[in-house]
Amino acid sequence: MTLVGFKKMTIGVFDETGNIPAANLIVIEGKQDEGATVSAEISGLSKEASKVYGSNVPYYISQKGTGDISANFGLLDLPDGANDKILGYKVDDTNGFSFLGEDTEPPYCAVLMESEDLSGETAMLGLFKGKFSRESINLNTTTNEAFEPEAEEYVFSAIANDAEGEAKGQSLVKFSGDDEAKITALKALVFPTAVVGG
């Protein structure tokens, strides 16, 4: 499917029981001071083909499964609280400090992205489980030009879903259509136990 735009992204942070409480959902949809989605590129969807030779000819191509699935996200103005939560920073709520160091460990998360296909129907892509990373924080001088903020890059490294059910062993789910019941079912599949609104 060809996708048009990047309307919304929801991140669910798993708790220690392997569930995603509704309080652990982070919705990024372009609301002022709550962050906006700019871009997403999911790679590693296909395993590299490996030819098996027999009788002196390429006899079989082995290509079962996926490659190393990851997603590069361009996010604009993600709030510090959401940034710190998905990256596993230690937060001192009293002083508002965020620490990262030798004990920094991002939590497992699930991600649901919303776009549209060429016919204008809702298109959704979900990554069941993985961890976020952010390689750098950039500071740049200002000029006399009008300031135009740039998206910050986050990388999501995906692993296979380990929850029981039809999606066990899967890394990604996709759906295109406007059937609300199916969209609700997809959200429940990506975010177990969380109550996800429209």
Buried (B, 14 or more C-beta within 10 A) or exposed (E): BEBEEBBBBBBBBBBEEEBBBEEBBBBBEBEEEBBBBBEBEBEBEEEEEEEEEEEEEEEEEEEEEBEEBBBEBBBBBBEEEBBBBBBBBEBEEEEEEBEEEEEEEBBBBBBBBBBBBEEEEBBBBBBBBBBBBBEEEEEEEEEEEEEEEEBBBBBBBBBBBEBEEEBEEBBBBEBBBEEEEEBEEBBEBBBBBBEBEE
